[in-house]
Amino acid sequence: MKNLSHTLHLVIPGLLNCSPFQLKFPNMSLPSLEWLLARAQISTASTAIDNILFEVFGLPILPDADLPIASITRLVDRSDIDDGWWMRADPVHFRTDLHSVFLIDARSLAIEHEEAQDLTTAFNQTFIDSELQQIEALQPQRWYLRLANNPRIRTYSLGTAAGRDVRHFLPYGPDKQRWHKLFTEVQMLFNSHPVNKLREERKKPLINGIWFWGGGTCPTSVRAPVARIYAEDPLSCGLAQISGLSISKVPLSANDWLATVDSRLDSIVVLETTRYDSIDGDIELWANHIRSLENKWFTDCLKWIKNGRLAALYIYPDNGKIYSLTSPARWYFWKYPKPLCDYLH
């Protein structure tokens, strides 16, 4: 290994944004992660992972507008910049009971390409007008709605609404009633569509709704915060593409990352390991993922902070904080490690 001192940004959605697990926290030994969190300087960040990525890339977060997620991820799915107003229109399953309507995202729906095309065609034939111009299923699980103008609503991200009662996360703003009505009309259309009749026969969950979110136009100027990003999620890759940043596949471990950095002294690695654990409510899976990150990433990062291999380490654990460390952190003996549950958001 070259004798270079690197800066590493670890963006880990869901790492500490798991407050539902706090009351039944598993017994785990995580000495490296707990040491790093205890010795770090702490600053405030957004709690939502999408906001964190926008902050890292220096993009503004406006209080009266959605993050333009759709236009950025569409760039990855279609490889061209469109100056129109785009909104994500992702296929979902709404599960109802006597008192709630829960959103199940597409990860568990196993949507086929033909199903996505058939349902979006039905949507286009039924709803497209002077304002709703077209819907595209560029990926079976990621659909995009082109609008003529700003729809005058604010939305909640799919990640925020997934696994929860959607009645608390419907669009709001001056034109909210139109969009609430559209949600209902789409459910009626999809429930009776042959795609779902066939899925019902096969005992597969219905694709019985669309979740609209992340509207806006594509930013044209994004700064590259580091020399290279290791990411596979579409938002990180889209932001990197706009900024001209080199994108690499996510390494399996910290050692694998170090073997690839060469002379590039600063990197962002977006680790998706724990992103969906809180949404799925699976505390055992979350605990296993934390242990894996401890073994594959945090243990080596601790070693490199102590020996100077890492000049700086920044951890973005999705709990509203940034934990930053430099080599002098090894001398902060008065900062004792605390149990991981004390950090959960």
Helices and strands as residue ranges (DSSP letters): E 6-11, G 19-24, H 31-39, E 41-44, H 49-56, H 69-78, E 85-96, E 101-104, G 106-108, H 113-127, E 132-139, E 142-147, H 158-161, G 166-168, H 176-191, H 194-201, E 209-216, E 228-230, H 234-243, E 246-248, H 254-260, E 266-270, H 277-280, H 283-293, I 294-298, H 299-307, E 310-316, E 321-326, G 327-331, G 340-343
